[in-house]
Amino acid sequence: MAATNAPSTTKETERKYELAEKVRLPDPERLVGRGKPAVTGERQPEDQQLDAVYFDTAALALAQAGITLRRREGGSDAGWHLKLPSGVDSRDELRLPLGRARRTPPAELTALTRVHTRGEALKPVVRLRTRRRRWLLADGTGQALAELAEDRVTAHTLGHGTEATHWREVEVELTEHGSVDLLDRIEKRLLKAGAERSSSSSKLDRVLADRIPDGPGHRDDADSAGAVVIDYLRAQVDTLRRYDPAVRQDAPDSVHKMRVSSRRLRSAMQAYRRVLDRDATRPLTDELKWLAGELAPARDTEVMAARFGGVVDQLPAQLVLGPVAGTLDRTFGRQQAQGRERAVAALDSARYLALQDALDGLLTDPPLTEKADRPADRELPASVRRAHRRLRRRMAAADEQPAGPDRDGALHEARKAAKRLRYATEVAEPAIGEPARRLRKRLKKMQSVLGDHQDTVVARPVLRDLGAQVHLDGGNGFTFGLLHGIEATRAERAERELPGRWARLEQPKITRWLRG
């Protein structure tokens, strides 16, 4: 029976090194050399016997994504471990107790891998037996900074064919109080002693290196328009999938990051119709729009709660009449919970998995046009120029509207056009360089002003309704009226700032490269 409690989560930052048998491991007490704080090692290492079985799909979907799922016995952290990539040299590690199940990973962990497994069964693929010698590196006060482990590993692949391999390696893992600088110092001395930085991110990756299928490859014509666009799309797909488990765990800002990646994907396919067949990508952009819509309630409520709460915290006490913070917590707490449930339901749906399959198809066999073979620095500006003209039309339409709902709506359309132009510029930046970077930075500032204005448009009706409800319930709605006034002032400030931002963006030195 699989464990049912919530997994504990830690961030693991470590580096691995290969050591030939003839290489002598430096004395742990002297490994980091001189420096402050002075670092010493325990003279007597701890010896451990570790036995781990790794699970994956038949196609090794987890290994392809840099993810490991194992059941390990022995050592100080026996249990089920799921490791998710989290930056350079780092991974998020989720742990659950061993439980009784030996061949069925806990549902709490497998749910976090669904975007990669797509419902396929997880089966044992590798067994690792490790003889470990472990030292704890601490400063002069005894505070642990890092763990040093010398491992002698025996690996057996499981399944249809079994192969055995043996090797020796060293791991250096930071503890809570360790630093990357310490890792660098230790690495310098390990390399000097004859160790080599491991080319594999994990023991499993080393064992399965020749069995892990290659992902969608880069085009040979790396400077072509098609190659640049596909590289951008690939990066956004990776980002979207990286935040899938974070959304499921309700990690801070994860919904926002996932939603932005879906928007970037959609905008790039819409903007670069000269490079990607628009008829072929339209169903995919429709599904990305659906995903962004399912994530929206969780994100929008999160933003509004933080926005109102931050203002209330800054108000003088005499201006906060009644349980304002409690009203906000009750209102948005309930809405946030509902939004998160909706987001996770979307990620659990067959429709979402079908979207992932479609994204794989896009990267594996992209619907490129004849213009995709053109040099990127000559072809891509045409699509950015088209998005720029779109923004100009939206800004002109907004200027024609008097203050009121119609102008608010027109500015919102301009904001969406600015986003599309910004994302289109991001795609072209590797090929265009500094001119595209300058335009992107100006767009980000202008988009921020338009975003502030739209936030006030959305916020004011909510505040009016909250104040009215408090009044109907017999309370005092004064503070909500005050918040409404603050939002109106923010809208006026955004309106004043917008013309200047637009003028700076339209300077010839910024847009000259778009003229073809």
C-alpha positions, 0 to 999 in steps of 0.5 A: 500500500502506497504512502498517503501522507504529504511529501516533505520537500527540500532543495538539493544542491550538489555536484558529482565527480568521477574518480578512477580507482587510482585517484586518492581522495583528498583529506576532507579536513583539508579539502577546502583549504584556507578561508573563512570560516575554517572548514573541518571534516569529521575524522571518522566517516560514516559508512552506509550501504544503500540499495535503490530501485529507480522507476520510469516508463518504458520510454524513459520519459522521466529520465528524458526530463531529468527527473528521478523517482526511486525507492531507497533503503539504507542510509539516513534518508530511506524512503521514496524520493522524487527529484525535479530539476530546479536550476544549475546543480540543484533539484527539488527533492520530495520524500515519503516514507517507505511504506509496504509497496515495493513496486508501486510508487506513491500516488502523491509522487506519481501525480507530480510526473503526469505531464511527462508520463501521460498515464503510462505505467511506472516500472523498475528500470535500474537498481543501484547498490552503493557503498558510501563513505560520508563526511560532514563538513562543518565550520569552526563552530560545528555548523554543518556546511556540506556533505562529502560522499565517496561512493562505489556504485554497482548498477544493474539495468532491469527489464528485458535485458540486464547489464551491470556497471561499476564506478567510483564517484564523489558527491558534494552536497550543500546543507542549509548553511552552505554556499556555492562559493564553498562548492567552487573551493572544494571542486578546485581541489578535487580537480587538482587531485585528479577527479573529473566533473561528471558529465551525468546529472545523476547516477541514473543518467549515467546508467541509462545514457545510451538508452535515453531517447534524444528529444526533438533535435536542433536543426542543422541550419541553426541560423535559419528563421525556423530554427530560431523560432523552434528553439524558442518554442522548445524553451517555453514548452520546457518551462510550462512542464517544469511548473506543472508539479509546482502548480500541483503543490501550490508553490508561490508564483507557479500558476503565473509562470505556467500561464506566462509560458502558455501565452508566450507559446501562443503569441509566438505561433500567432506572430510567426505565421510567415515561418509556421503554417498558421492553419496547422498551429491554430488548433494548438493555440486554441488549446493554449488559450483554454489552458491559460483560461483555466489557470486565470482564476487562481492567478487573478485572485492571488494578485488581487488579494496581494494588491488589496492586502498590501495597501491595507497594511500601509494605511494608518490604523484610523483609516481601517474601519472594521475587520477589513483584512478578515473580509479580504481573507475570507473573500479571496481565500475561498476564491483562491481555493476554488481557482487552485482546484480548477487549475489542478483539475485542468492539469489532470484532464485528458484534454491537457495531456492531449495538449502535451502530445500536440506540443511534442508533435510541434517540436518533432515535426514542426509545420514550417513554411518555405520562408523558414529556411531564410536567414533569421536576421532577415526573415524574423523582423518582418513578423515583428514589424507586423506585430508592431503595426498591430500595436500602433493601431490599438494605441490609435484606437485608444486615443480616439476614445474619451475617458470611460469604459470604451477607453478602458477596453481599448487600452486593454486591447493595446496591452494585449498587442504590446504583449504579443509584440514583446514576445515576438521580439523575444523570439527574434532577439538571439538573431537580431541582438542589441536592437531587439533587446532595446525594443523588448526592454521599452516594451516591458516598461510600457506593458507594465503601465498598461498592466497597472491600468488594467489592474485598476479597471478590474479592481474597482468594481470588486472593491465597490461590491465588497464595500456595498456588501459590508454596508448591507451586512451592517458594517462600515464600508469606508475603507473599501471606498478609500481603496477604490479611490486609491485605485482610481488614482493609480489609473490616472497616474498610468494614463499620465505616464503612458504617452511618455512610454509610448513616445520612447518606444517609438523613437527611431533608434528603437524601431529602425531595424523593423523598417526592413 
